[in-house]
């Protein structure tokens, strides 16, 4: 009788294990403490670097994203490489099907020049190369289009990445992955709640995670999947799907992961939804210039969409007295044009591409007019107006035309700011403060704030400014773009940090909040 009971008990264990073999799979957490909702970045940061490339994945790592979703295929000679399409035609300088090319042939192809000249020489990665790049830094979702399951599992286990990988594939392929790995390699499967009950789905697939339609995410469905030990993922591809309504629905439903090509917007939204405003204002330098070409409608809209407080833009005047957005005094660096901005007409300047140098998705992006830039702000984003070359009366007219009275600052010399203030006492001027002994002279022009050199920041310096009713902005650009630098400035009471890395500032805030709650 004891033997029979033992047999039955073991049989029940086997059935239970098969029904939910990967329940409550314990994944590595690249970002500690873990966020309520994690982001899965589609093909790495493919908007700003060649998709599935080392550069695209490294951008995700530098921005403290938890996951990158990459595509895996098998070469003619049986190697796993990271490429989305069945052929190499779209993303490389070669032709043909991946399955018909050897690894050696694929490694000779340029997978970067078609995206932008600055990525010339980028090579297709093997799966082991990506696993080594990601280890201890970011988790990977492997979208497996054509693979050899046993070899895939061996490559994952050999790299020690079992807790950092989840495999997405057709059900029959997932079954072979689970078998080959003994359940050690996690799997994610698509689930349609209309097709079958959750219990049947879990029994058939035994997944660690399920991807459901964004509009199907409900608290009840997520609870049921979580009760089965299954994490929940939704996908929000592009602006049509990645909107505030579906983000709110995802947050309220309790999903675990969101697949997106706009991680900055999702992560800022999640923070605001969970905790409210950041304890410091954030200015996106030349817009979101790491995800879109600087000083373009795309980068300004990116800042507005992310939810930072200011988009910083640079204004210049053309030969015929009209206004465009460009940082440099010449066209040379960010456009195919040559020579000073002051020597071309407005029509000539705005006909130039401002995005080809940055990447293929922005090849039709042109130098914007000042009006286009202000329109791109939308109804809530503030603007940091770096008045490189614009007459004071034209600047004031634009501020009032676009109703920016309560959401602007103007950066220029103290004398320029003084002239502005004499024309309109409500303008929010922001002259530079390079040395502490300049504070009295700068304060004399009655500024809204100062743009202080980062090296002169201190608790005492910021307190002195605040005593005079002057806010403190500072550019944490270059060597100061560090979490510890942001946190130190926040502890001192800085009002606004200007940055090229808005997600790095967000991470500093998250860590500061986690520390204060202990």
Kinemage of the C-alpha trace (Angstrom):
@kinemage 1
@onewidth
@group {chain A} dominant
@subgroup {mainchain}
@vectorlist {calphas} color= white
{ca unk a 1} P 0.000 0.000 0.000
{ca unk a 2} L 2.863 2.356 0.814
{ca unk a 3} L 4.466 1.602 -2.525
{ca unk a 4} L 1.253 2.354 -4.406
{ca unk a 5} L 0.814 5.612 -2.497
{ca unk a 6} L 4.380 6.579 -3.358
{ca unk a 7} L 3.807 5.804 -7.033
{ca unk a 8} L 0.621 7.865 -7.074
{ca unk a 9} L 2.384 10.714 -5.244
{ca unk a 10} L 5.262 10.728 -7.742
{ca unk a 11} L 2.798 10.601 -10.636
{ca unk a 12} L 0.965 13.607 -9.234
{ca unk a 13} L 4.254 15.477 -8.940
{ca unk a 14} L 5.081 14.716 -12.564
{ca unk a 15} L 1.656 15.887 -13.758
{ca unk a 16} L 1.872 19.054 -11.657
{ca unk a 17} L 5.396 19.760 -12.859
{ca unk a 18} L 4.366 19.256 -16.473
{ca unk a 19} L 1.326 21.489 -16.027
{ca unk a 20} L 3.392 24.384 -14.791
{ca unk a 21} L 7.029 23.392 -15.157
{ca unk a 22} L 8.329 26.964 -15.202
{ca unk a 23} L 5.977 28.506 -12.653
{ca unk a 24} L 7.452 31.466 -10.765
{ca unk a 25} L 10.654 31.266 -12.784
{ca unk a 26} L 13.258 33.343 -11.004
{ca unk a 27} L 14.843 35.793 -13.436
{ca unk a 28} L 17.941 37.865 -12.819
{ca unk a 29} L 17.139 41.498 -11.978
{ca unk a 30} L 19.447 43.870 -13.918
{ca unk a 31} L 17.844 46.848 -12.170
{ca unk a 32} L 17.667 46.704 -8.377
{ca unk a 33} L 15.364 47.229 -6.658
{ca unk a 34} L 13.098 45.837 -9.384
{ca unk a 35} L 10.513 48.128 -10.952
{ca unk a 36} L 6.817 47.332 -10.814
{ca unk a 37} L 6.751 47.107 -14.618
{ca unk a 38} L 9.844 46.289 -16.675
{ca unk a 39} L 10.561 47.281 -20.269
{ca unk a 40} L 11.504 44.968 -23.108
{ca unk a 41} L 13.155 47.048 -25.847
{ca unk a 42} L 12.389 45.834 -29.364
{ca unk a 43} L 15.573 44.773 -31.245
{ca unk a 44} L 17.600 46.851 -28.832
{ca unk a 45} L 17.430 50.621 -29.223
{ca unk a 46} L 16.681 50.165 -32.919
{ca unk a 47} L 15.474 53.741 -33.371
{ca unk a 48} L 18.981 55.042 -32.691
{ca unk a 49} L 21.320 52.239 -33.796
{ca unk a 50} L 21.243 49.286 -36.218
{ca unk a 51} L 18.655 46.808 -34.964
{ca unk a 52} L 19.937 43.778 -33.049
{ca unk a 53} L 23.444 45.258 -32.998
{ca unk a 54} L 25.890 45.590 -30.118
{ca unk a 55} L 25.340 49.369 -30.199
{ca unk a 56} L 21.561 48.973 -29.912
{ca unk a 57} L 21.875 46.587 -26.960
{ca unk a 58} L 24.531 48.701 -25.228
{ca unk a 59} L 22.222 51.737 -25.410
{ca unk a 60} L 19.604 49.735 -23.512
{ca unk a 61} L 22.192 48.845 -20.876
{ca unk a 62} L 23.323 52.469 -20.471
{ca unk a 63} L 19.684 53.505 -20.041
{ca unk a 64} L 18.980 50.926 -17.306
{ca unk a 65} L 16.445 48.929 -19.294
{ca unk a 66} L 15.721 45.419 -18.037
{ca unk a 67} L 15.261 43.508 -21.306
{ca unk a 68} L 16.189 43.605 -24.986
{ca unk a 69} L 14.174 41.516 -27.443
{ca unk a 70} L 16.402 40.233 -30.234
{ca unk a 71} L 15.886 37.881 -33.182
{ca unk a 72} L 17.729 34.588 -33.661
{ca unk a 73} L 18.215 32.571 -36.867
{ca unk a 74} L 20.300 29.618 -37.988
{ca unk a 75} L 23.049 29.905 -40.616
{ca unk a 76} L 23.752 27.393 -43.363
{ca unk a 77} L 26.513 25.829 -41.251
{ca unk a 78} L 24.422 25.626 -38.088
{ca unk a 79} L 25.362 28.753 -36.119
{ca unk a 80} L 22.843 30.978 -34.341
{ca unk a 81} L 23.080 34.608 -35.434
{ca unk a 82} L 21.092 37.663 -34.394
{ca unk a 83} L 19.077 39.064 -37.298
{ca unk a 84} L 15.363 39.675 -37.767
{ca unk a 85} L 14.642 39.106 -41.464
{ca unk a 86} L 14.804 35.830 -43.341
{ca unk a 87} L 17.212 37.555 -45.733
{ca unk a 88} L 20.122 39.934 -45.182
{ca unk a 89} L 18.941 42.315 -47.925
{ca unk a 90} L 17.294 45.028 -45.807
{ca unk a 91} L 19.847 45.463 -43.043
{ca unk a 92} L 23.217 44.687 -44.661
{ca unk a 93} L 25.163 45.277 -47.867
{ca unk a 94} L 24.640 41.643 -48.841
{ca unk a 95} L 21.948 39.555 -50.510
{ca unk a 96} L 20.372 36.207 -49.821
{ca unk a 97} L 18.731 34.088 -47.161
{ca unk a 98} L 20.418 33.725 -43.784
{ca unk a 99} L 19.853 29.979 -44.013
{ca unk a 100} L 21.832 29.853 -47.283
{ca unk a 101} L 24.876 31.718 -45.948
{ca unk a 102} L 27.685 30.485 -43.707
{ca unk a 103} L 28.753 32.288 -40.568
{ca unk a 104} L 31.991 33.319 -42.272
{ca unk a 105} L 30.016 34.852 -45.149
{ca unk a 106} L 27.673 36.662 -42.784
{ca unk a 107} L 30.548 38.057 -40.721
{ca unk a 108} L 31.918 39.796 -43.816
{ca unk a 109} L 28.723 41.825 -44.292
{ca unk a 110} L 28.335 45.422 -43.129
{ca unk a 111} L 25.218 45.620 -40.957
{ca unk a 112} L 25.577 49.298 -40.035
{ca unk a 113} L 26.218 51.477 -43.081
{ca unk a 114} L 22.652 51.104 -44.358
{ca unk a 115} L 21.446 52.634 -41.083
{ca unk a 116} L 23.935 55.517 -40.974
{ca unk a 117} L 27.482 56.219 -42.067
{ca unk a 118} L 28.605 56.483 -38.440
{ca unk a 119} L 27.796 52.773 -37.943
{ca unk a 120} L 29.849 51.556 -40.905
{ca unk a 121} L 31.629 48.334 -40.007
{ca unk a 122} L 28.938 46.994 -37.671
{ca unk a 123} L 28.805 43.194 -37.928
{ca unk a 124} L 26.074 40.617 -37.423
{ca unk a 125} L 26.445 39.056 -33.974
{ca unk a 126} L 26.358 35.408 -33.045
{ca unk a 127} L 24.124 34.393 -30.171
{ca unk a 128} L 27.125 33.557 -27.917
{ca unk a 129} L 28.516 37.038 -28.587
{ca unk a 130} L 25.249 38.652 -27.492
{ca unk a 131} L 25.009 36.431 -24.428
{ca unk a 132} L 28.520 37.498 -23.396
{ca unk a 133} L 27.659 41.172 -23.988
{ca unk a 134} L 24.484 40.956 -21.889
{ca unk a 135} L 25.701 38.829 -18.985
{ca unk a 136} L 25.095 40.567 -15.673
{ca unk a 137} L 23.849 43.698 -17.479
{ca unk a 138} L 20.559 43.096 -19.284
{ca unk a 139} L 18.142 40.207 -19.820
{ca unk a 140} L 17.371 38.927 -23.304
{ca unk a 141} L 14.148 37.806 -24.910
{ca unk a 142} L 15.103 35.593 -27.848
{ca unk a 143} L 12.595 35.763 -30.675
{ca unk a 144} L 13.475 32.480 -32.358
{ca unk a 145} L 12.454 32.338 -35.996
{ca unk a 146} L 14.596 29.372 -37.094
{ca unk a 147} L 16.781 27.631 -34.515
{ca unk a 148} L 18.241 24.318 -33.401
{ca unk a 149} L 16.764 23.958 -29.878
{ca unk a 150} L 19.465 21.722 -28.385
{ca unk a 151} L 22.287 23.952 -29.608
{ca unk a 152} L 20.411 27.061 -28.443
{ca unk a 153} L 20.016 25.638 -24.940
{ca unk a 154} L 23.656 24.532 -24.847
{ca unk a 155} L 24.791 28.053 -25.797
{ca unk a 156} L 22.618 29.596 -23.093
{ca unk a 157} L 23.768 27.208 -20.363
{ca unk a 158} L 27.426 27.411 -21.429
{ca unk a 159} L 27.259 31.179 -20.969
{ca unk a 160} L 25.609 30.875 -17.538
{ca unk a 161} L 22.671 32.950 -18.785
{ca unk a 162} L 19.787 30.654 -17.802
{ca unk a 163} L 18.272 33.283 -15.509
{ca unk a 164} L 18.783 36.104 -18.013
{ca unk a 165} L 17.058 34.611 -21.056
{ca unk a 166} L 13.537 33.780 -22.122
{ca unk a 167} L 12.735 32.127 -25.454
{ca unk a 168} L 9.814 33.116 -27.681
{ca unk a 169} L 8.919 30.755 -30.508
{ca unk a 170} L 6.188 28.577 -31.983
{ca unk a 171} L 4.643 26.107 -29.470
{ca unk a 172} L 6.352 23.062 -30.971
{ca unk a 173} L 9.746 24.803 -30.805
{ca unk a 174} L 9.139 25.832 -27.193
{ca unk a 175} L 8.357 22.210 -26.319
{ca unk a 176} L 11.729 21.159 -27.761
{ca unk a 177} L 13.513 23.962 -25.873
{ca unk a 178} L 11.975 22.853 -22.571
{ca unk a 179} L 12.894 19.244 -23.278
{ca unk a 180} L 16.446 20.068 -24.355
{ca unk a 181} L 17.084 22.246 -21.300
{ca unk a 182} L 15.197 20.158 -18.781
{ca unk a 183} L 13.065 23.204 -18.060
{ca unk a 184} L 16.113 25.319 -17.178
{ca unk a 185} L 15.612 27.738 -20.102
{ca unk a 186} L 12.486 29.873 -19.663
{ca unk a 187} L 9.851 30.125 -22.379
{ca unk a 188} L 7.232 32.737 -23.245
{ca unk a 189} L 4.158 31.942 -25.352
{ca unk a 190} L 1.348 34.025 -26.785
{ca unk a 191} L -1.982 33.521 -25.061
{ca unk a 192} L -5.402 34.387 -26.415
{ca unk a 193} L -7.936 34.188 -23.568
{ca unk a 194} L -10.703 33.563 -26.125
{ca unk a 195} L -9.024 30.417 -27.418
{ca unk a 196} L -8.779 28.309 -24.261
{ca unk a 197} L -8.958 28.547 -20.442
{ca unk a 198} L -5.796 29.537 -18.609
{ca unk a 199} L -5.572 26.110 -16.967
{ca unk a 200} L -5.468 24.429 -20.370
{ca unk a 201} L -2.923 26.930 -21.704
{ca unk a 202} L -0.629 26.332 -18.729
{ca unk a 203} L -1.012 22.554 -19.054
{ca unk a 204} L -0.297 22.603 -22.799
{ca unk a 205} L 2.600 25.068 -22.805
{ca unk a 206} L 3.980 25.235 -19.229
{ca unk a 207} L 5.397 28.747 -19.790
{ca unk a 208} L 7.312 31.073 -17.520
{ca unk a 209} L 5.522 34.028 -19.152
{ca unk a 210} L 2.617 34.752 -21.454
{ca unk a 211} L 2.188 37.559 -23.975
{ca unk a 212} L -1.380 38.822 -24.235
{ca unk a 213} L -2.942 41.525 -26.386
{ca unk a 214} L -2.549 45.015 -24.937
{ca unk a 215} L -6.298 45.634 -25.018
{ca unk a 216} L -6.972 42.312 -23.303
{ca unk a 217} L -4.935 43.152 -20.196
{ca unk a 218} L -7.266 43.226 -17.198
{ca unk a 219} L -6.629 42.861 -13.458
{ca unk a 220} L -8.576 39.575 -13.433
{ca unk a 221} L -6.642 38.019 -16.333
{ca unk a 222} L -3.291 39.077 -14.857
{ca unk a 223} L -4.284 37.712 -11.443
{ca unk a 224} L -5.193 34.356 -12.944
{ca unk a 225} L -1.911 34.088 -14.848
{ca unk a 226} L 0.069 35.196 -11.796
{ca unk a 227} L -1.740 32.578 -9.701
{ca unk a 228} L -0.395 29.984 -12.134
{ca unk a 229} L 3.114 31.396 -11.656
{ca unk a 230} L 3.145 32.992 -15.110
{ca unk a 231} L 4.454 36.501 -15.769
{ca unk a 232} L 2.433 38.726 -18.133
{ca unk a 233} L 3.756 40.672 -21.095
{ca unk a 234} L 2.062 43.053 -23.510
{ca unk a 235} L 3.464 44.701 -26.621
{ca unk a 236} L 3.016 48.394 -27.450
{ca unk a 237} L 4.659 48.851 -30.874
{ca unk a 238} L 4.773 52.413 -32.201
{ca unk a 239} L 2.742 55.462 -31.241
{ca unk a 240} L -0.560 53.936 -32.379
{ca unk a 241} L -0.381 51.428 -29.515
{ca unk a 242} L 2.102 53.028 -27.151
{ca unk a 243} L -0.237 55.668 -25.754
{ca unk a 244} L -1.260 56.889 -22.331
{ca unk a 245} L -4.541 54.974 -22.362
{ca unk a 246} L -2.961 51.556 -22.929
{ca unk a 247} L -0.056 52.322 -20.586
{ca unk a 248} L -2.551 53.196 -17.863
{ca unk a 249} L -4.506 50.016 -18.577
{ca unk a 250} L -1.297 47.969 -18.378
{ca unk a 251} L -0.260 49.576 -15.105
{ca unk a 252} L -3.688 49.149 -13.530
{ca unk a 253} L -3.944 45.533 -14.722
{ca unk a 254} L -0.660 44.490 -13.177
{ca unk a 255} L 1.312 43.360 -16.229
{ca unk a 256} L 4.974 42.575 -15.616
{ca unk a 257} L 6.674 43.496 -18.901
{ca unk a 258} L 5.952 45.951 -21.725
{ca unk a 259} L 7.581 45.519 -25.132
{ca unk a 260} L 8.299 48.957 -26.587
{ca unk a 261} L 10.540 50.913 -28.945
{ca unk a 262} L 10.203 53.946 -26.644
{ca unk a 263} L 11.471 52.818 -23.231
{ca unk a 264} L 12.068 56.355 -21.932
{ca unk a 265} L 8.403 57.292 -22.265
{ca unk a 266} L 7.185 54.060 -20.690
{ca unk a 267} L 9.579 54.269 -17.735
{ca unk a 268} L 8.840 57.930 -17.031
{ca unk a 269} L 5.109 57.184 -17.285
{ca unk a 270} L 5.451 54.280 -14.857
{ca unk a 271} L 7.349 56.418 -12.353
{ca unk a 272} L 4.846 59.292 -12.542
{ca unk a 273} L 1.969 56.831 -12.226
{ca unk a 274} L 3.501 55.194 -9.158
{ca unk a 275} L 5.094 58.128 -7.334
{ca unk a 276} L 4.067 61.439 -8.887
{ca unk a 277} L 6.587 64.085 -9.942
{ca unk a 278} L 10.331 63.704 -9.733
{ca unk a 279} L 12.032 65.725 -6.957
{ca unk a 280} L 13.996 67.604 -9.612
{ca unk a 281} L 13.038 69.007 -13.000
{ca unk a 282} L 14.687 67.460 -16.054
{ca unk a 283} L 15.674 69.239 -19.268
{ca unk a 284} L 16.363 67.090 -22.337
{ca unk a 285} L 19.430 68.575 -24.030
{ca unk a 286} L 18.573 69.431 -27.674
{ca unk a 287} L 15.482 67.296 -27.169
{ca unk a 288} L 15.905 63.547 -26.704
{ca unk a 289} L 19.073 63.716 -28.769
{ca unk a 290} L 20.173 60.108 -28.180
{ca unk a 291} L 16.946 58.733 -29.667
{ca unk a 292} L 16.397 61.260 -32.466
{ca unk a 293} L 18.486 63.894 -34.268
{ca unk a 294} L 19.172 66.907 -32.035
{ca unk a 295} L 17.060 70.047 -32.418
{ca unk a 296} L 14.490 68.375 -34.662
{ca unk a 297} L 10.744 68.001 -34.380
{ca unk a 298} L 11.338 64.312 -33.600
{ca unk a 299} L 13.657 65.024 -30.658
{ca unk a 300} L 11.364 67.732 -29.276
{ca unk a 301} L 8.300 65.529 -29.601
{ca unk a 302} L 10.340 62.782 -27.952
{ca unk a 303} L 10.992 65.013 -24.935
{ca unk a 304} L 7.319 65.962 -24.718
{ca unk a 305} L 6.262 62.332 -25.053
{ca unk a 306} L 8.721 61.170 -22.394
{ca unk a 307} L 7.309 63.658 -19.910
{ca unk a 308} L 10.458 65.566 -18.978
{ca unk a 309} L 9.946 69.158 -17.881
{ca unk a 310} L 11.875 70.955 -20.629
{ca unk a 311} L 13.106 70.365 -24.149
{ca unk a 312} L 16.227 72.464 -24.696
{ca unk a 313} L 16.519 73.923 -28.210
{ca unk a 314} L 18.977 76.233 -29.997
{ca unk a 315} L 17.646 79.102 -32.118
{ca unk a 316} L 19.425 80.771 -35.031
{ca unk a 317} L 18.570 83.374 -37.649
{ca unk a 318} L 18.949 82.840 -41.394
{ca unk a 319} L 20.131 85.368 -43.983
{ca unk a 320} L 16.568 86.573 -44.612
{ca unk a 321} L 15.833 87.105 -40.916
{ca unk a 322} L 13.809 83.948 -40.240
{ca unk a 323} L 14.325 81.478 -37.416
{ca unk a 324} L 15.489 77.852 -37.461
{ca unk a 325} L 16.721 75.329 -34.885
{ca unk a 326} L 20.409 74.438 -35.076
{ca unk a 327} L 23.057 74.272 -32.390
{ca unk a 328} L 26.138 75.086 -34.432
{ca unk a 329} L 26.754 78.374 -36.207
{ca unk a 330} L 27.427 76.354 -39.382
{ca unk a 331} L 25.457 73.700 -41.217
{ca unk a 332} L 28.371 71.315 -41.561
{ca unk a 333} L 27.960 68.849 -38.680
{ca unk a 334} L 24.268 67.937 -38.676
{ca unk a 335} L 23.210 68.595 -42.271
{ca unk a 336} L 24.637 67.998 -45.767
{ca unk a 337} L 24.933 71.775 -46.145
{ca unk a 338} L 28.077 73.842 -45.710
{ca unk a 339} L 28.848 77.235 -44.255
{ca unk a 340} L 27.289 79.585 -41.694
{ca unk a 341} L 23.551 79.484 -40.992
{ca unk a 342} L 23.551 83.271 -41.368
{ca unk a 343} L 24.565 82.917 -45.026
{ca unk a 344} L 21.640 80.757 -46.220
{ca unk a 345} L 17.994 81.602 -46.634
{ca unk a 346} L 15.231 80.089 -44.526
{ca unk a 347} L 14.057 78.039 -47.523
{ca unk a 348} L 17.557 76.720 -48.133
{ca unk a 349} L 18.082 75.803 -44.473
{ca unk a 350} L 14.753 74.035 -43.960
{ca unk a 351} L 15.208 72.034 -47.178
{ca unk a 352} L 18.257 70.321 -45.667
{ca unk a 353} L 18.053 66.942 -43.970
{ca unk a 354} L 18.849 67.105 -40.264
{ca unk a 355} L 18.482 63.363 -39.750
{ca unk a 356} L 20.406 61.434 -42.399
{ca unk a 357} L 23.606 61.588 -40.343
{ca unk a 358} L 21.770 60.163 -37.333
{ca unk a 359} L 20.014 57.176 -38.849
{ca unk a 360} L 17.790 55.733 -41.543
{ca unk a 361} L 14.501 56.253 -39.643
{ca unk a 362} L 15.137 60.023 -39.803
{ca unk a 363} L 16.363 60.460 -43.371
{ca unk a 364} L 13.300 62.596 -44.200
{ca unk a 365} L 13.705 64.785 -41.090
{ca unk a 366} L 14.533 68.381 -42.041
{ca unk a 367} L 15.950 71.383 -40.231
{ca unk a 368} L 12.860 72.732 -38.450
{ca unk a 369} L 11.659 76.270 -38.183
{ca unk a 370} L 11.420 77.792 -34.709
{ca unk a 371} L 7.633 77.658 -35.080
{ca unk a 372} L 7.740 73.936 -35.915
{ca unk a 373} L 9.834 73.313 -32.821
{ca unk a 374} L 7.483 75.171 -30.499
{ca unk a 375} L 4.467 73.417 -32.003
{ca unk a 376} L 6.143 70.052 -31.329
{ca unk a 377} L 6.159 70.808 -27.581
{ca unk a 378} L 2.459 70.097 -27.342
{ca unk a 379} L 0.385 71.463 -24.501
{ca unk a 380} L 2.461 70.542 -21.461
{ca unk a 381} L 6.204 70.299 -22.141
{ca unk a 382} L 8.287 73.305 -21.191
{ca unk a 383} L 11.009 74.775 -23.363
{ca unk a 384} L 14.547 75.807 -22.519
{ca unk a 385} L 15.320 78.466 -25.130
{ca unk a 386} L 19.026 78.683 -25.871
{ca unk a 387} L 18.942 81.973 -27.731
{ca unk a 388} L 22.057 81.459 -29.835
{ca unk a 389} L 21.110 84.067 -32.458
{ca unk a 390} L 17.665 85.636 -32.171
{ca unk a 391} L 16.497 89.195 -31.581
{ca unk a 392} L 14.899 89.726 -28.141
{ca unk a 393} L 11.616 91.040 -29.575
{ca unk a 394} L 11.251 87.985 -31.849
{ca unk a 395} L 11.861 85.666 -28.913
{ca unk a 396} L 9.274 87.378 -26.726
{ca unk a 397} L 6.737 87.333 -29.550
{ca unk a 398} L 7.144 83.564 -29.895
{ca unk a 399} L 6.769 82.979 -26.149
{ca unk a 400} L 3.435 84.786 -26.156
{ca unk a 401} L 2.246 83.380 -29.499
{ca unk a 402} L 2.577 79.819 -28.191
{ca unk a 403} L 1.335 80.629 -24.667
{ca unk a 404} L 4.602 79.585 -23.066
{ca unk a 405} L 4.535 82.198 -20.307
{ca unk a 406} L 4.496 79.569 -17.539
{ca unk a 407} L 6.682 76.934 -19.189
{ca unk a 408} L 9.795 78.552 -20.596
{ca unk a 409} L 13.264 79.692 -19.610
{ca unk a 410} L 15.609 81.771 -21.755
{ca unk a 411} L 19.323 81.122 -21.693
{ca unk a 412} L 21.729 83.809 -22.899
{ca unk a 413} L 24.260 86.292 -21.549
{ca unk a 414} L 23.393 88.456 -18.568
{ca unk a 415} L 23.218 91.545 -20.797
{ca unk a 416} L 20.824 89.822 -23.235
{ca unk a 417} L 18.659 88.669 -20.326
{ca unk a 418} L 18.687 92.195 -18.904
{ca unk a 419} L 17.449 93.583 -22.228
{ca unk a 420} L 14.703 90.952 -22.340
{ca unk a 421} L 13.607 91.773 -18.828
{ca unk a 422} L 13.361 95.474 -19.675
{ca unk a 423} L 11.092 94.607 -22.604
{ca unk a 424} L 8.949 92.163 -20.599
{ca unk a 425} L 9.328 91.788 -16.840
{ca unk a 426} L 7.553 88.396 -16.869
{ca unk a 427} L 10.130 86.642 -19.045
{ca unk a 428} L 11.965 83.812 -17.275
{ca unk a 429} L 15.621 84.562 -17.880
{ca unk a 430} L 18.449 82.136 -17.169
{ca unk a 431} L 21.882 83.755 -17.530
{ca unk a 432} L 25.039 81.665 -17.058
{ca unk a 433} L 26.853 81.568 -13.729
{ca unk a 434} L 30.407 80.377 -14.308
{ca unk a 435} L 32.035 81.468 -11.026
{ca unk a 436} L 30.697 82.004 -7.515
{ca unk a 437} L 31.986 85.593 -7.378
{ca unk a 438} L 29.708 86.452 -10.332
{ca unk a 439} L 26.508 85.837 -8.345
{ca unk a 440} L 25.985 89.471 -7.291
{ca unk a 441} L 26.344 90.822 -10.839
{ca unk a 442} L 24.125 88.108 -12.301
{ca unk a 443} L 21.508 88.625 -9.586
{ca unk a 444} L 21.386 92.308 -10.526
{ca unk a 445} L 19.531 91.471 -13.772
{ca unk a 446} L 16.735 89.871 -11.671
{ca unk a 447} L 16.815 86.448 -13.333
{ca unk a 448} L 14.303 83.657 -12.915
{ca unk a 449} L 17.248 81.318 -12.451
{ca unk a 450} L 20.873 80.756 -13.339
{ca unk a 451} L 22.521 78.139 -15.501
{ca unk a 452} L 25.360 77.290 -13.138
{ca unk a 453} L 28.579 75.552 -14.038
{ca unk a 454} L 28.325 72.061 -12.556
{ca unk a 455} L 31.698 72.392 -10.848
{ca unk a 456} L 30.556 75.326 -8.687
{ca unk a 457} L 27.455 73.584 -7.349
{ca unk a 458} L 27.267 73.083 -3.601
{ca unk a 459} L 24.646 73.113 -0.889
{ca unk a 460} L 25.746 76.581 0.176
{ca unk a 461} L 25.814 77.970 -3.373
{ca unk a 462} L 22.311 76.692 -4.143
{ca unk a 463} L 21.027 78.009 -0.806
{ca unk a 464} L 22.442 81.477 -1.578
{ca unk a 465} L 20.619 81.506 -4.912
{ca unk a 466} L 17.369 80.356 -3.338
{ca unk a 467} L 17.633 83.065 -0.668
{ca unk a 468} L 17.550 85.578 -3.519
{ca unk a 469} L 14.616 83.855 -5.199
{ca unk a 470} L 16.845 82.488 -7.981
{ca unk a 471} L 16.421 78.907 -9.203
{ca unk a 472} L 19.456 76.803 -10.061
{ca unk a 473} L 19.712 74.939 -13.360
{ca unk a 474} L 22.872 73.109 -14.421
{ca unk a 475} L 24.113 71.030 -17.350
{ca unk a 476} L 25.283 67.584 -16.228
{ca unk a 477} L 26.841 66.930 -19.614
{ca unk a 478} L 29.904 64.828 -20.332
{ca unk a 479} L 31.830 63.620 -17.282
{ca unk a 480} L 29.104 64.706 -14.844
{ca unk a 481} L 26.454 62.397 -16.329
{ca unk a 482} L 26.729 60.043 -13.350
{ca unk a 483} L 24.105 58.811 -10.904
{ca unk a 484} L 26.156 59.898 -7.900
{ca unk a 485} L 26.531 63.402 -9.364
{ca unk a 486} L 22.790 63.740 -9.957
{ca unk a 487} L 22.005 62.502 -6.459
{ca unk a 488} L 24.486 64.868 -4.850
{ca unk a 489} L 22.967 67.831 -6.712
{ca unk a 490} L 19.454 66.737 -5.727
{ca unk a 491} L 20.494 66.458 -2.085
{ca unk a 492} L 21.784 70.017 -2.310
{ca unk a 493} L 18.432 71.246 -3.683
{ca unk a 494} L 19.114 71.818 -7.400
{ca unk a 495} L 15.988 72.828 -9.316
{ca unk a 496} L 16.708 71.426 -12.781
{ca unk a 497} L 19.251 69.050 -14.333
{ca unk a 498} L 19.930 69.292 -18.048
{ca unk a 499} L 21.022 65.968 -19.497
{ca unk a 500} L 21.645 63.807 -22.543
{ca unk a 501} L 20.521 60.811 -20.439
{ca unk a 502} L 17.008 61.355 -19.053
{ca unk a 503} L 16.717 57.680 -18.078
{ca unk a 504} L 19.934 57.899 -16.098
{ca unk a 505} L 18.507 60.799 -14.100
{ca unk a 506} L 15.327 58.774 -13.570
{ca unk a 507} L 17.431 55.884 -12.266
{ca unk a 508} L 19.153 58.227 -9.807
{ca unk a 509} L 15.738 59.305 -8.528
{ca unk a 510} L 14.558 55.686 -8.211
{ca unk a 511} L 17.633 54.737 -6.187
{ca unk a 512} L 17.330 57.820 -4.018
{ca unk a 513} L 13.692 56.987 -3.325
{ca unk a 514} L 14.511 53.350 -2.537
{ca unk a 515} L 17.238 54.429 -0.109
{ca unk a 516} L 14.990 56.956 1.669
{ca unk a 517} L 12.220 54.382 2.137
{ca unk a 518} L 14.474 51.948 4.040
